[in-house]
Amino acid sequence: MAFIQLDYLNAIAQAKKLETAADRCGEALKIIQNQAGSSEQFWQGNSGKAMRAKMTETASQLSAAQSELSAVAAAIRRVAEELKEADTGLATLFRR
């Protein structure tokens, strides 16, 4: 019989790193949105429009990355916690 070993604490720590990365995406997103809003007074014409279009595209990508990172982190955390709980429950049964 084969056994799967999972380091629950490491999995949860990795999920935390992903959550931190998602938070950083959110911070960068806010900065880009603020700068895009104030850029019209400094950048006008075609170059300003091109820059704002790129900022909008980047903001969209950051938002998508933030959502994906948060979802993956939540899934990893949920699975690690569920497996740990099941493993603990089974260990208790075997000790009886």
N, C-alpha and C positions, 0 to 999 in steps of 0.2 A: 504494500500500500504506500502511496506517495503522500507526502505532507506538503502543504503550502505554508511557509512561514512568512509572517507579515510583522514588520516593526511598526506597531500602531503609533507610537510616539513620533517616529520619523515621518510617517505618512501625514500625521496631523501637522507637524512642523513644516513639511513641504506645502501643505495646503495654506498655511499661514503665509508662507513666502509668496504664493500666488495671490493671496488676498492683498498683500502689501503691494505687489506689482499692479493689481487692479486699482488700488488707491492712488498709486502714482500716475496711472493713466488718467484717472479722474482729475487729479491736480493739474496735469498738463492740459487736459481738455478745457478746464476753467480758464487757464492762462491764455490759451489760443482764442477762446471765445471772447475774452475781455479785450485782447489785442486786436482781434478782427473788428470788434465794435468801435474801437477808437482809431482804427487805421485810416478811415476816410478823411480825417482832417490832415493826415500826413501824406498819404499815398492817393493820388487821383489819376484819372485817365485809365488807359488800357493796362498799364503796369499795376495800378492799384486794384483793378478788377481781377486781373490774373492772380495777384497775391491773395486776395480775399477768397477767390475760388479754390485756390490750393489750401488755404487755411480751413475752409469748409470741408474739403475732402479729407484733410488730415484729422479734423475734429470728428468726422464720421468714423474714420478708421480707429481712432482712439476709443470712441464710444463702443464700437463693436468689440475691440480687444478687451476693454474693461468688462463688458458683459460676459464674454467667453471665459476670461480668467476667473471671474467670480463664480460662474457656473461650474467650471472644472474644480475649483477649490472646494466648493460646497459638496460636490459629488465625492471627491476624495475623502473629505472629512466625514461625510455621512457613512460611506462604506467602511472606513477604518473604525468608526465608532460602533457601527452595527456588528462588524466582525469581532471586535474586541468584546462586546457584550455577549455575543453568541459563544465565543471562545471561553469566556469567564464562566458562563452558565454551564457549558459542557464540562469544564474542569471541575466545577462543583459537583456535578453528577458522578464523575469518575472517582472522586475522593470519598464518596459515601460507601 
